[in-house]
């Protein structure tokens, strides 16, 4: 459960970075 939550958070961070750039 914890690992899945972390992977989802990383994906969201990447999407946010792409939006900023």
Backbone bond lengths (Angstrom), bond angles and torsions (degrees), N, CA, C in turn:
res aa  C-N    CA-C-N  psi(-1)  N-CA   C-N-CA  omega(-1)  CA-C   N-CA-C  phi
1 X - - - 1.481 - - 1.531 109.50 -
2 X 1.341 116.39 -47.82 1.476 118.83 -177.80 1.528 110.08 -63.76
3 X 1.334 116.20 -43.24 1.474 118.98 -178.25 1.530 110.20 -61.12
4 X 1.317 117.25 -42.81 1.475 120.19 -179.17 1.535 109.34 -62.09
5 X 1.318 117.07 -43.60 1.474 120.12 -179.22 1.530 109.49 -61.39
6 X 1.321 116.56 -41.11 1.478 119.06 -179.37 1.529 110.26 -65.21
7 X 1.321 117.09 -42.78 1.469 119.50 -179.04 1.527 109.33 -62.80
8 X 1.317 117.96 -40.79 1.469 120.55 179.38 1.531 109.74 -63.46
9 X 1.331 117.45 -41.77 1.468 120.76 -179.67 1.526 109.45 -62.73
10 X 1.331 117.36 -41.29 1.475 120.11 179.51 1.529 109.82 -62.51
11 X 1.314 117.19 -43.16 1.475 119.77 -179.98 1.524 110.17 -62.14
12 X 1.332 117.46 -41.16 1.468 120.24 179.28 1.521 109.95 -63.85
13 X 1.319 117.30 -41.24 1.474 120.54 179.79 1.527 109.55 -61.90
14 X 1.331 117.48 -44.09 1.468 120.33 -179.96 1.525 110.05 -61.05
15 X 1.327 116.87 -43.12 1.473 120.09 -179.74 1.527 109.72 -62.03
16 X 1.332 116.94 -41.41 1.474 119.80 -179.99 1.519 109.90 -64.04
17 X 1.335 117.29 -42.35 1.470 120.33 -179.57 1.529 109.43 -61.47
18 X 1.329 117.27 -43.35 1.474 120.04 -179.69 1.526 109.79 -62.16
19 X 1.319 116.89 -39.14 1.470 119.66 -179.37 1.534 109.54 -65.00
20 X 1.343 117.21 -41.33 1.466 119.62 -179.18 1.531 110.59 -64.51
21 X 1.327 116.10 -43.50 1.467 118.91 -178.32 1.519 110.31 -82.93
